[in-house]
């Protein structure tokens, strides 16, 4: 059963986890009070505004999906917890903008069309030169999605195969660097790549495994889709919240809140519900995907990763 049929809606999510959220907020506030003091920037505003616009995807099952007027997925759960903190403790209004293509994420932050981006946004050194990140809140690796009856098992099996990736992601770079003998098939987004796989226009889709498992859990079974176990390329991907540069103090406050969230039972509960297939097939999912505080400190609110 998929999350969209079995999961709760946004309001049900709020009610079901209210006590855990309060614990996360309390822990984050305690850390903030111990390490920071008031500033000119924090005068009823956050990131210089009283109205925070958060960009988020709407077409990634398991991460951020809008279906039948209901949002679901791990990124969406993070948004809901962050929204509660910002509105309840920072006193700002939060709006969700669910129309953020991967290729436009940095531009939307730099233009002011979005104040924060929560959209499966990998932290990279090049991107850190243009915007700030808070995170990671999730770590994953790049893998391959295939038809259930596909014979692709190893890197050698991908020789000459048509592999679909899409614009604005790090997936295409890693694929071309490590598997030069594959045939690149382009797509505008993840959903188009999955359609090309189902229509026979591609032999595989390659991107981060958490995204692939989201699509696989929508189409399980003998005639469905599956993530190839153990078949990966590239370095680990660290997902962060994108922030425009110029707000380092509030960026730091957000980083302290995030460490409280990632270290709480809420993070595990949200991931388990959003990614049931991944959790079932990977018993060590917590150690694979949950970042430590040191990793968050090394990548948050800096121009390059701290060594």
C-alpha positions in Angstrom: 0.0 0.0 0.0 1.3 3.4 -0.9 1.7 6.4 1.4 -0.9 8.4 -0.6 -3.6 5.9 0.2 -2.4 4.9 3.7 -0.8 8.1 4.9 -2.4 10.9 6.7 -3.1 14.4 5.2 -1.3 17.5 6.4 -3.7 18.3 9.2 -3.8 14.7 10.4 -0.1 14.8 10.4 -0.1 17.8 12.7 -2.4 16.2 15.2 -0.7 12.9 15.3 2.7 14.2 16.1 2.0 17.3 18.1 3.7 16.1 21.3 6.9 15.0 19.4 7.1 18.4 17.6 6.9 20.2 20.9 9.8 18.2 22.2 11.8 19.1 19.1 11.0 22.8 19.4 11.9 22.8 23.1 15.2 21.1 22.5 16.0 23.6 19.6 15.1 26.6 21.7 17.2 25.4 24.6 20.2 25.2 22.3 19.5 28.6 20.8 19.1 30.3 24.2 22.4 28.8 25.3 24.4 29.9 22.3 22.9 33.1 20.9 21.4 36.4 21.9 19.0 38.8 20.2 20.1 40.8 17.2 18.9 43.6 14.9 18.0 41.0 12.3 15.7 39.1 14.7 13.0 41.8 15.4 9.9 39.9 14.5 11.4 38.9 11.2 13.2 35.8 10.0 15.5 36.0 7.0 14.6 39.7 6.9 10.9 39.2 6.4 7.7 38.4 8.3 6.4 36.2 5.5 8.5 33.1 4.6 7.9 31.5 1.2 9.1 27.9 1.1 9.7 26.3 -2.3 9.0 22.5 -2.4 8.5 19.9 -5.1 5.1 18.4 -5.8 5.9 15.3 -8.0 8.2 13.1 -6.0 6.5 10.2 -4.2 8.0 9.4 -0.8 9.6 12.9 -0.7 7.2 15.6 -1.7 4.0 14.7 -3.6 0.8 16.6 -4.1 -2.1 14.3 -5.0 -5.8 14.8 -4.5 -5.1 18.1 -2.7 -3.0 16.3 -0.1 0.8 16.6 0.4 2.9 13.6 1.5 6.5 12.6 1.7 9.6 13.2 3.9 10.4 16.7 2.6 6.8 17.7 3.2 6.9 16.3 6.8 10.1 18.4 7.3 8.2 21.5 5.9 5.3 20.9 8.4 7.7 20.7 11.4 9.6 23.8 10.2 6.4 25.7 9.6 5.2 25.0 13.1 8.5 26.3 14.6 8.7 29.4 12.4 5.1 30.4 13.0 5.0 29.4 16.7 8.4 30.5 17.9 9.7 32.9 15.4 6.3 34.6 14.8 6.4 34.7 11.0 3.9 33.5 8.4 4.8 30.6 6.2 3.6 29.9 2.7 4.3 26.7 0.7 5.1 27.2 -3.0 4.8 23.7 -4.6 6.0 24.6 -8.0 9.8 24.6 -7.9 11.6 22.8 -10.8 15.0 21.4 -9.8 16.8 23.6 -12.3 15.2 26.8 -10.8 16.0 26.3 -7.1 19.0 28.5 -6.9 17.5 31.2 -9.1 14.4 31.4 -7.0 16.4 31.9 -3.8 18.6 34.6 -5.4 15.7 36.5 -6.9 13.7 36.4 -3.6 10.9 34.4 -5.1 11.6 31.9 -2.3 13.1 32.4 1.1 13.8 28.7 1.8 13.9 25.6 -0.5 13.1 22.1 0.7 13.2 20.1 -2.5 15.6 17.1 -2.3 18.3 19.7 -2.7 21.8 18.2 -2.7 24.5 20.3 -1.0 27.6 20.7 -3.3 30.6 23.0 -3.1 29.6 24.8 -6.3 26.1 25.5 -5.0 27.5 26.6 -1.6 29.3 29.5 -3.4 25.9 30.8 -4.6 23.6 30.1 -1.7 23.7 28.9 1.9 22.5 25.5 3.1 21.2 24.2 6.4 21.8 20.5 6.7 22.0 17.9 5.7 18.7 16.5 7.1 19.1 13.4 5.0 21.9 11.5 3.2 21.4 9.1 0.3 23.3 7.6 -2.7 22.6 7.6 -6.4 21.1 4.4 -7.7 19.0 2.9 -10.5 15.3 2.2 -11.0 14.3 -0.5 -13.5 11.4 -2.7 -14.5 10.8 -5.6 -12.2 11.8 -8.1 -14.9 15.0 -6.2 -15.9 18.3 -8.1 -16.0 20.3 -5.1 -14.9 22.2 -6.2 -11.8 25.7 -4.7 -12.1 27.6 -1.8 -13.6 28.6 -4.0 -16.5 24.9 -4.7 -17.3 24.5 -1.0 -17.9 26.8 -0.9 -21.0 24.9 0.4 -23.9 21.7 0.8 -21.9 19.5 3.9 -22.1 19.5 5.7 -18.7 17.3 8.7 -18.0 18.2 11.7 -15.9 16.7 15.2 -15.8 17.8 18.8 -15.8 19.1 20.6 -12.7 20.3 17.6 -10.8 23.7 16.2 -9.9 22.7 12.7 -11.2 23.7 13.3 -14.8 27.2 14.5 -13.9 27.9 11.4 -11.8 26.5 9.1 -14.5 28.6 10.5 -17.3 31.7 10.5 -15.1 31.5 6.9 -14.0 29.6 5.1 -16.8 30.6 6.6 -20.1 29.2 3.7 -22.1 25.6 4.3 -21.2 23.2 6.1 -23.5 22.0 9.3 -21.9 18.2 9.9 -22.1 17.0 13.3 -21.0 13.9 14.3 -19.2 12.4 17.5 -17.8 11.7 15.9 -14.4 11.6 12.6 -12.5 8.1 11.8 -13.5 9.0 12.1 -17.2 11.9 9.8 -16.8 9.8 7.2 -15.0 7.2 7.4 -17.9 10.0 6.8 -20.4 11.0 3.7 -18.4 7.5 2.4 -18.4 7.0 3.2 -22.1 10.2 1.4 -23.1 12.1 4.6 -24.1 14.6 4.0 -21.3 16.1 1.0 -19.7 16.7 2.6 -16.3 16.3 5.8 -14.4 19.2 7.1 -12.3 19.0 9.5 -9.4 19.1 9.4 -5.6 17.8 6.2 -4.1 15.3 7.8 -1.8 13.6 9.3 -4.9 13.7 6.0 -6.7 12.2 4.0 -3.8 9.3 6.5 -3.8 8.4 5.7 -7.4 9.0 2.0 -6.8 6.6 1.8 -3.9 3.9 3.3 -6.1 4.3 0.4 -8.6 5.3 -2.8 -6.7 5.0 -6.4 -7.8 6.0 -8.5 -10.8 4.9 -5.9 -13.3 6.1 -2.9 -11.4 9.4 -1.1 -10.7 12.3 -1.9 -8.4 15.5 -0.3 -7.2 18.5 -2.4 -8.1 20.1 -3.4 -4.8 23.7 -2.5 -4.3 24.1 -0.7 -7.7 25.2 2.9 -7.1 27.4 5.6 -8.6 28.9 8.8 -7.3 29.4 10.2 -3.9 26.8 10.3 -1.1 24.2 13.1 -1.6 23.4 15.3 1.4 20.0 17.0 1.3 19.9 20.5 2.7 17.5 23.4 3.1 18.4 26.1 0.7 18.8 29.7 2.0 19.8 32.9 0.2 23.1 34.3 1.4 23.1 37.3 3.7 21.3 35.9 6.7 23.9 34.0 8.6 22.5 34.5 12.1 19.0 33.3 11.2 20.7 30.6 9.1 22.5 29.5 12.3 19.2 29.5 14.3 17.7 27.3 11.7 20.7 24.9 11.8 20.3 24.5 15.6 16.6 23.8 15.1 17.4 21.2 12.4 19.9 19.3 14.6 17.1 19.0 17.2 14.7 17.7 14.6 17.1 15.2 13.0 18.1 13.9 16.5 14.4 13.4 17.6 12.1 10.4 17.2 10.1 12.6 14.8 12.8 12.3 12.1 12.7 8.5 12.3 8.9 8.3 12.4 8.6 10.6 9.3 11.2 8.6 7.3 9.7 5.3 8.2 6.2 6.4 7.1 7.4 8.2 3.9 9.8 5.4 2.8 8.2 2.1 3.8 9.8 0.1 0.9 13.3 1.5 1.5 13.0 0.7 5.2 11.8 -2.8 4.5 14.6 -3.6 2.0 17.4 -1.9 4.0 17.5 -2.9 7.7 20.4 -0.4 8.3 18.4 2.5 6.9 19.0 4.8 9.9 22.8 4.6 9.8 22.7 5.1 6.0 20.4 8.1 5.9 20.5 9.9 9.2 23.1 12.6 9.4 25.1 13.3 12.6 25.4 16.8 14.2 29.0 17.1 13.0 27.9 16.7 9.4 25.3 19.4 9.8 27.8 21.8 11.4 30.2 21.2 8.5 27.7 22.1 5.8 25.4 24.7 7.4 25.7 28.5 6.7 29.2 28.3 5.2 30.7 29.1 1.8 32.4 25.7 1.6 32.3 22.5 3.7 34.3 22.6 6.9 37.0 20.0 7.0 
